[in-house]
Amino acid sequence: MILKPLIQQIITCDAEIQIHASTGRFENLKHGLDNHSYDCLLYDVGELQTLHDPDNYEVIPLLQAPVYLVANHDHPIHQQSPVLEYLFQYKWVLPPIPQRYISHLPPQFQTFSLNSNKPDFEVTDLPQALELAEQNALITIAVGDLQSDEWQQRSLGVIPLPFHIRSDISLWRVRSRQLTPGLSEMINMVKKLMSIKKL
């Protein structure tokens, strides 16, 4: 949702910006940020609540988007009611989940998230989870605009739930680290792109 339009803008502007992207758990990404392996992170702002040193980071809000549970249109979960009683009977694939998502879930879902037997498969990022869910009849999550052409090409459908979750993707950087011209340009570029997207 952010990286694709950012790269398109970098190419359009012929900007002298290089992108080396990594995915994974927040703890590992934060370690890389703290040790100057990364210039910045794109991650949920809610992780600030889990840190003992939140003032060390500048966190710039970029994009809020709804989070959905999804499965193939012919998956049996779509025929079950009430859906919450059946969700955990099927196999799941998930990327690393921000802690804030878990803390906002009903108790039944929090128990599921902390259960070492679930998810059945864990991958490093959301695109991998969506591909595997589609190919292997698994349940996973989706984020953002499900009316987009890219999403419409998928065979995944939303599982209706009695609660809602929203992502709050932000750009993280270490305050004490010098802001290079390239990073400054990239931050301004992505802020402008996300501002346009909100309109």
QUIMOBEL-V327184 format. One record per residue. N is the residue number from 1. RES is the residue in one small letter. PSI is psi in whole degrees, -180 to 180 (999 if undefined). BURIAL is b if it has 9 or more other ideal C-beta (glycine too) atoms within 8 Angstrom, else e. D_CENTER is the distance of its C-alpha to the mean C-alpha in whole Angstrom. Layout:
# QUIMOBEL-V327184
n = [N/N]
res = [RES/RES]
psi = [PSI/PSI]
burial = [BURIAL/BURIAL]
d_center = [D_CENTER/D_CENTER]
This chain:
# QUIMOBEL-V327184
n = [1/2/3/4/5/6/7/8/9/10/11/12/13/14/15/16/17/18/19/20/21/22/23/24/25/26/27/28/29/30/31/32/33/34/35/36/37/38/39/40/41/42/43/44/45/46/47/48/49/50/51/52/53/54/55/56/57/58/59/60/61/62/63/64/65/66/67/68/69/70/71/72/73/74/75/76/77/78/79/80/81/82/83/84/85/86/87/88/89/90/91/92/93/94/95/96/97/98/99/100/101/102/103/104/105/106/107/108/109/110/111/112/113/114/115/116/117/118/119/120/121/122/123/124/125/126/127/128/129/130/131/132/133/134/135/136/137/138/139/140/141/142/143/144/145/146/147/148/149/150/151/152/153/154/155/156/157/158/159/160/161/162/163/164/165/166/167/168/169/170/171/172/173/174/175/176/177/178/179/180/181/182/183/184/185/186/187/188/189/190/191/192/193/194/195/196/197/198/199]
res = [m/i/l/k/p/l/i/q/q/i/i/t/c/d/a/e/i/q/i/h/a/s/t/g/r/f/e/n/l/k/h/g/l/d/n/h/s/y/d/c/l/l/y/d/v/g/e/l/q/t/l/h/d/p/d/n/y/e/v/i/p/l/l/q/a/p/v/y/l/v/a/n/h/d/h/p/i/h/q/q/s/p/v/l/e/y/l/f/q/y/k/w/v/l/p/p/i/p/q/r/y/i/s/h/l/p/p/q/f/q/t/f/s/l/n/s/n/k/p/d/f/e/v/t/d/l/p/q/a/l/e/l/a/e/q/n/a/l/i/t/i/a/v/g/d/l/q/s/d/e/w/q/q/r/s/l/g/v/i/p/l/p/f/h/i/r/s/d/i/s/l/w/r/v/r/s/r/q/l/t/p/g/l/s/e/m/i/n/m/v/k/k/l/m/s/i/k/k/l]
psi = [-27/-45/-42/-53/-31/-47/-39/-40/-40/-42/-44/-42/-6/42/149/66/130/140/125/104/140/154/166/-166/150/-41/-42/-40/-41/-39/-43/-37/-45/-32/16/22/-28/147/-34/167/151/108/167/136/-24/-20/-18/-33/-18/-5/147/-10/51/-26/-12/-11/138/125/115/111/137/-48/125/138/146/149/133/155/137/156/163/149/-31/10/139/-19/-28/-15/-3/146/133/140/-34/-28/-14/-16/-41/0/-10/164/144/152/134/148/175/136/127/142/-34/-36/-46/-42/-19/3/155/156/-38/-39/-34/-42/-43/-45/-31/-6/123/-15/-8/145/162/-30/134/133/174/-21/168/-43/-40/-43/-43/-43/-47/-38/-42/-40/-22/18/52/161/141/-168/158/150/136/-151/107/5/-2/155/-39/-42/-38/-21/-12/161/18/141/155/137/116/133/154/19/167/146/142/139/156/78/131/161/125/137/156/125/-36/-9/134/134/108/158/-39/-44/-40/-44/-42/-42/-46/-37/-47/-34/-43/-43/-44/-30/-42/-41/-36/-30/999]
burial = [b/b/b/e/b/b/b/e/b/b/e/e/e/e/b/e/b/e/e/e/e/e/e/e/e/b/e/e/b/b/b/b/b/e/e/e/e/b/e/b/b/b/b/b/b/b/b/b/e/e/b/e/e/e/e/e/b/e/b/b/e/b/b/e/b/b/b/b/b/b/b/b/e/e/b/e/b/b/e/b/e/e/b/b/e/b/b/e/e/b/b/b/b/b/b/b/b/b/b/b/b/b/e/e/b/e/e/e/b/b/e/b/b/e/e/e/e/b/e/e/b/e/b/e/e/b/e/b/b/b/e/b/b/b/e/e/e/b/b/b/b/b/b/b/e/e/e/e/e/e/b/e/e/e/e/b/b/e/b/e/e/e/e/e/b/e/b/b/b/b/b/b/b/b/e/e/e/e/e/e/e/b/b/b/b/b/b/e/b/b/b/e/b/b/e/e/e/e/e]
d_center = [9/10/12/14/16/16/18/20/21/22/24/26/27/28/26/27/23/22/18/18/14/13/10/10/11/11/15/15/13/15/18/18/18/21/23/22/21/18/19/15/12/9/7/7/11/12/12/15/17/17/19/23/23/20/23/23/19/19/16/16/14/12/11/10/9/10/9/11/13/14/17/20/22/25/23/26/23/24/27/27/28/27/24/23/26/25/21/22/24/22/20/16/14/11/8/8/8/8/11/12/10/13/16/15/16/20/22/22/18/18/21/19/16/19/21/21/22/18/16/19/17/14/12/11/8/7/10/12/11/12/15/16/16/18/21/21/21/18/16/12/9/8/7/9/13/14/18/17/19/17/16/19/20/18/20/18/18/17/18/20/19/21/18/15/12/10/7/9/7/10/12/14/18/21/23/26/25/27/25/26/27/25/22/23/23/20/19/21/20/16/18/20/18/15/19/20/17/17/21]
